[in-house]
């Protein structure tokens, strides 16, 4: 007798725009498979800011959010975690008793990724870029004990809101231009939230500084910045570790399981990245 296919009763998804290259489906599905959650499914949907409300009207078991939805989620959720409010963005929505709860797992992902890379405490850091990921990096740094941070950006006026996030977490904040970066590298950590090629002009000074680097880009890997640091024997933490661990926390929130299979998820994501590197494209 043929084995009956399980009936899907719990659906989760990742939303954003663009969404085609998201690794979240690979990571979450690997978790479901390892946990034996045959009734769970995880999808990816293109969604702009004005489309999020429509998705919230459907019976999801949980939603992962990428740009440009992280701030919109705070406006539409029935309740927001204190962390999401202080960071100014939510990457997770979970239904509870008919209400949508917004949370932020990016900060957890960064803290855990840095710990894997040997960074367990900080006093100060420099962040390249001033967007949503930079805000989460500042919150993560505060959790690691940092008291000061510099935002090095192309347009200082656009980084004011992100600097305010750092101040809410007790950091003494300074905004500088990227051209000033070589004079700012006497620090404990450099976080690059720039696109891979965007950091190219700064690879030399950062690599020569001998400072641990967290590069939020994970594909293609290594980025020019990561390669330059590694060639000089430095420490680099990949954005893939952040992506993995924020997904682990999302699975915990959505399924209420505490035995989330981190290594199964890691292996699945690494295999997919390797497949894409061969030119096969997203699954």
Secondary structure, DSSP 8 states (H G I E B T S, - for coil): ---------EEEEEEESS-TT-SHHHHHHHHHHHHT-TTEEEEEEE--GGGHHHHHTS--SEEEE-TTSHHHHHHH-SEE-HHHHHHT--SEEEEETTEEEEE--HHHHHHHHHHHTT----SEEEEE--SHHHHHHHHHHHHTT--EEEEEES-GGGGHHHHHHHHHTT-EEEEEEGGGGGGG--SS-EEE-S-TGGGGGGHHHHHHHT--EEE---SSSS-HHHHHHHHTT--EEEHHHHHHHHHHHHHHHHH--S---HHHHHHHHHHHHHHHHTT----
